Amino acid sequence: MALYVNAEAQQNAKPQDTETWTPVPAKVNVGKAHAMVAPPSDAVILFNGKGLDEWVSNADRNKPADWKVDGDALVVNKQAGNIETKRMFGSYQLHLEWKIPANITGEGQARGNSGVFLASLGKGDPGYELQIVDSYDNKTYVNGMAGSIYKQFAPLVNPSREPGQWQTYDVIWNAPEFEESGTVKRPATVTVIWNGVIVQNNTTLMGPTQYIGKPSYSVKHGKAPIKLQAHGDKSEPISFRNIWIREL
């Protein structure tokens, strides 16, 4: 009976059920963007403007990533869909830079929406999303603004730069560990530094992020690729640059 009630509740769930609108994280002024952060000597370079050799299509890993390289930037191709790394990762330190276009339109979740999936679990499960969206002057639910672990944890503060400026994420990801039975031995934790400001402080995730329904660790997994999202909203595509990683 309990299983039936839970399944029925999930079936009747709505996206709004897991949206949190208050308290709104305080704004923090971080000034203008600086030059790119040079990767350390032991980093794996995932993108530096010289091609997409480290990336494949999320829909078909046998196909190359079909996003546009424009100078030192990687521009989202919404028609091509999400891309993910060829390599699989467990725990790591990740650096990436992203930019909302200066001419961005739309509002809420339809304004420069994208995301970094810290471990992508395939088509049947979304993985663990660190949200990207314009949060400079754009009202949305706080556990869906930039710097949030989507639909789980709002950022501690909001250090967003205005559209047209590069922004940085530095991420310490500790992948979840599972028992042989599939039960969680250690949940995933993440620390996120956004534009030099800590916005997630060793946050313990409740499971993969969900658009509808509550998260849970329902899928045992090991190493996984990192995914960048081509969101289906109609606003102008965002860009990425200077992506590198150090395995822990």
Secondary structure, DSSP 8 states (H G I E B T S, - for coil): -HHHHHHHHHHT--GGGG----S---B----S--------TT-EEEESSS--TTEEESS-TTSB---EEETTEEE--TTT--EEESS-BSSEEEEEEEE--TT----GGGSS-EEEESS---TTS---EEEE---SS----GGGSTTSBTTTB--SSB----TTSEEEEEEEEE--EE-TTS-EEE--EEEEEETTEEEEEEEE--SS--SSS-----S---SB--EE-----SS---EEEEEEEEE-
